[in-house]
Amino acid sequence: MQREIYLDNSATTPVLLEVAKAMEPYWSVQYGNPSSPHMRGVAAEKTLSHSRRTLAELLGVTPNELFFTGSGTEANNIAIQGVANIPHLRKNPGHVITTAVEHPAVLHVVRYLETIGWDATYLPVDSTGSIDPEDLKASLRPETRLVSIMLVNNELGTIMPYPEIGRIVEEANAGRTIPIVLHCDAIQALGKIPVDLGALGCHLASFSAHKIGGPKGVGLLYVKQGTPLRPLMYGGGQERGLRPGTENIPGIVGLTKAAAIALENLTANAARMQKLRTLLLESIAAIPDAAVNSPAEGAPHILNVRFAGIRGEVLVHFLEQKRIYVAMGAACSSKNRGRSHVLEACGFDSDAILSSIRISLAPDLTEEDMVYTAQTLAETVAEIRQIYM
């Protein structure tokens, strides 16, 4: 049987066996509602509290600063719209700063804010996808109320200049009566690079379970103590009213287990993925007219490359036939067949954008997988060029 190599781990990851095993009892044995007063409910509440405490210890924060959500997208929405829903900002919308390369789960929310009266600044990026912190500093205004900048870019692997971003916002807040809130989309960073929320200087941070070997449908929002935020929905008052709805106990258990595994093995896994990335890079360099879009010092799990004269979409499907799975960009938007807004913001021309693919790694891949991928990639590129050029 032909081997299968999954290289779209920035889109989603398979649930780890240890995670699935940890979740299993909570589907049909320990199935109580945490809000119920009886024994089943009390047991579920204990599981919920234990998960929150465990994640707080892993992230170096307090349990009451963590809120469970239904996804990373929802965490981003609660963070951004939650600031906009503060009563005085509903009456007097302010100014929000973000970047041109954010995930759609941030960009589209900021665009929504513009429709309700907010003014938005989209910071430009250089050819590697990084902002200049001086541009952030220069964009701050008296009416700036929110800054939302990701930690790791999901298409390029670019690491944004934190903690300098945090320091700039902190310095700006020194003389303000209404402080600026800093939100960090850290979804692609967790388990790949160190995430020290205190050092980052952010007030809000978003995470997602299914990017780290956990289940889909579970997210996490960090809200620094004292940060003003309002809910998007109203209901039973779960998650201290910020995210109502019966908590997804199996999913939360899965998120907690996946985060524990990812963070306990962070150093070894990052080094392993960096080694695999380097091996793949060296092999791709030997393919004629190949180029690398990702920065050399990016996150260890993402590699964005292009091959002149070949449509990325065509290459994705040719590789799919050989059971190697890569992507053209963000999974949430690639099906729209649009050009990558990230590569466009970096200054790549149309041909370069349309010929790019994203390869995203996982720590369980092997060097043999990379050798096979590189060989298959070289053969496939040559095959496509022979057909279409």
Secondary structure, DSSP 8 states (H G I E B T S, - for coil): ----EE-BTTT-----HHHHHHHTHHHHTS---TT-SSHHHHHHHHHHHHHHHHHHHHHTS-GGGEEEES-HHHHHHHHHHHHHTSHHHHHS--EEEEETT--HHHHHHHHHHHHTT-EEEEE---TTS---HHHHHHH--TTEEEEE--SB-TTT--B--TTHHHHHHHHHHTT-SS--EEEEE-TTTTTTS---HHHHT-SEEEEEGGGTT--SS-EEEEE-TT-----S--SS-TGGGTS-S---HHHHHHHHHHHHHHHHTHHHHHHHHHHHHHHHHHHHTTSTTEEE-S-TTS-TTEEEEEETT--HHHHHHHHHHTTEE-BSS-HHHHTTT---HHHHHTT--HHHHHTEEEEE--TT--HHHHHHHHHHHHHHHHHHHHHH-
